[in-house]
Amino acid sequence: MLKKSLVLMGIAAAFYAQAQDVSLIRNTVDVYSGTPMVGSAKFNAMAGANGALGGDANSLLTNPAGLGVAISGEVSATLSVMGNKNKTSFGGQTIDYSKTKGDLGNAGGIIAFPLMTESAWKFINIGVNFSNQSLDNVIQTPGNANITATLPDGAATLAAHAYSRYGNLSKMSFGVGANYNHNFYIGAGLNFFNASVDQYDRLGLQMTKNNFVDVFDRQDTPYSERSSGFSASVGVIGKLSPNFRLGASLETPTFWNIDRDFSFYNNPDYGNGVGTESRKLTSPFKATVSAAFVASKNFSLNVDYTLGLSKPDYKVYGTIERDLNSFFKDNYKNMSEVRVGAEYRVQQLRLRGGYSYLSNPIDALTISRFDNAGNVGDQSYSNLMLSDRNLLSFGIGYDFKSFYIDASYQNVTSKYSNPFMRAVIGNDYDSAYYSLDSKSIYESDAYAVSEVKNSRNNFFLTVGWKF
């Protein structure tokens, strides 16, 4: 088994001339710098906005002080059915890809301990929460006969490209919250993350002489990553009046250990084979401020604002980590998200709705790319690899006193430009595409860029018991 570190060209100054593995940048942001936010159906119906309301185990996803709001014990489990659709357009053609996956999305519980004293401290509560989400994402780009390549076997045109990622991201949290005189709440939590990623980057080139489609794998792909991480969180909630609450929480960076297995090709010493490597990543530090309006027992409204306070940072073992850190230093903006959620009660019936907006943390980037006519030129993109995300949700629930059942729906949309096909071999780096069938190697100084419209339709069903 070959032990080595992948090497990129320097990627700080000009992305189009330097970044070799788009997936490393994309996954650093949306896998390792994000966090699972799949809660109960109630939590999801309100777009995850509960930072100043609290009251259940899902508080560990936003503000652990919300554990202290609970005055009774509770356990719940949530089934998630998550649908993902990519509509990828390129060269006047479009390919739709969709997949639906069911899983245990969330489980959690609180044990409430009333303090039988005359102290102003009323409750000490312990909570646990498990959140799980799919990382599956497949982008299938159509071909374009205007984009040509010269291979050892002759001339070829672009037939297709596929970027495929499969896996899961989970977060297990344990926390404690306290209630001071039903006016002030504090809490703290410990968070343990696990991620599994299997990723592919394949290029199809059609031979002009016989129309045979030769399939190429990008250097160092396919690869798989198995990762674990740890973070801690603290929070407070205060009542300004019976109707208004404010909350604030901090979550430390997540400290990731990432182990990777990858396929390599045409190595001067080892030929073709499988290598392994390990990395350490520190994700951004996050802060959340919240406000809630509780008009009565029948209506509540919550607004959360989360801001990233730092940037992704890899422990430097060699050139690749140094260059990735330089890229994020120069091109990464602090992530921000706004979440708004409301609940209205009619006796035992619950009606809920929410909206959230997540900003794109990557600055505009200029790359050298093929246009639809096959010509090469520079173009700037404001949404390369990633983009803003909008989430709209609603839900319904019914409280049977000791038992309750909730259901919710989310629609999540984003649009981004997907760069691929750039393939360069240098003295200390290799990002070319390799065909094991024909032994051909594809190289190019320019990217091709497809346009992706992503839509996620998620359904959740929760059953819970209060005690």
C-alpha positions, 0 to 999 in steps of 0.5 A: 500500500503506497503512503503519500500525500497528494500534491496540488500546484499553489492555489492562492493567487489564480484559481484557474491556473492552480486548483487541481481537485475541485472536490477537495475544496467543495467537500471541505466546505459543505461536508466538513465545515457544515453540520448536520441540521436534521432534527425532529419534524417540528424542528425541520418544519421551523427551518431549524429556528429554535435558538431562543425557544428550546425545550427539547433535545434538538436544542443541541443543534443550535443552542444547548441552553434550550435544554434548560427550558424543558420541564418534563422528560421526552424521547423521540425518533424521526424517519427522514425521506430525502430526495435529491435532484440535479438538473445539469445543463451544458452545450444546449443539453440537460441531464436530470438525476434524482435519488430518494433515500430513507433513513433514521434522520434524528433521535433524541431525548431529555431527562428533566430533574426538578430541584426540590429546594428553595433555590432559584435554580429550578431544573437541571436537565440532561439531553442527548441528540443524534442527527444524520444526513445523506451526502449523496450528490451526483452531477451528470454533465452532457457531452459537447462535440465542439470540445475536442481532445487529441489522444494517442489513439486519435481525435476525440470529443467530450461525451460526458462527465460524472461527479459522484459522491455517496455517504453520510454525515452524523452528529451525536451530541450530549449536553446539560442545561439549567433553569434559573427562576424560569427566566434565565437558562444556560447549557453546554454540549459535546458533539461527536461527528462521523463522516463517510464519503465515496467519491468518483470523477469520471470523464467520457471521450468519444473517439472520432474514428469509431464512436467508441466512448473511452472512460477516464478516471481522474488521478487519485480517484475514486477515493473514500474517506472515513472521518471523525470530529469533535466540537463543544458548544455553550449557550444562554437564553434570557427572558426580557419579558414573558413574551420576548427571549434572547439567546446566544451560543458558541460552537468551537471549531470541529477538529477532524481526523480524515483517513483516505484511500485513493486510486493512483495511476501511472506512478513512475515508481508504483504504476497503478495502485491504491494509496492511503493518507491522513489529514487533520482539519479544523473547521470554522468557529461558529456563533449564533444569536437568537430572538423569540416572540411568544405571544401566548401558549398558541403562537411563537416565532423564532429567528436565528442568525449563525455566523462563521468566525474563522476559516477552514484550516488544515494541519500542514504536512506538505504542499497540498495542505499549505496550498489549500490553506492559502486558497481558503485564506484568500477566497473564503468568506465567513459563512452566514445563515438566517433561520426563521420559524413559527408555530401556531397551536389550535388545541392539540393541533400544531401548524408550523412553517419556516425559511432559511438562507445560507450564504455562499462562502466562496468568493467569485473566481476566474477560470480558463474554460471552454465555451459552448463553441469549444473556444477557450477563454477566461470567465468569472463565476460568483457561484463556482462549485457552491452557491447560496441555498434557500430552504422553505418548510412547513409541517403539522403535528398533533399532541395526544398529551403523553404521545405526539406525532409530527410531520414536515416537508422541506424544499431546498434549492441552489444553483451553481457552476460545476467545473471539471475536465482541467487535467495537468501534469507537472513536476510535482503534481498530476491531475490528469485523467487516465483510461485503464482500458486504452492506457490513454492519458487526457490533459487540458489547461482549461475547464469545462463548466456545466450549470447545476440546479439542485432541488431537495425535497425532504419529508420527516415523520416524528413519533415522541413520548413525554414523561 
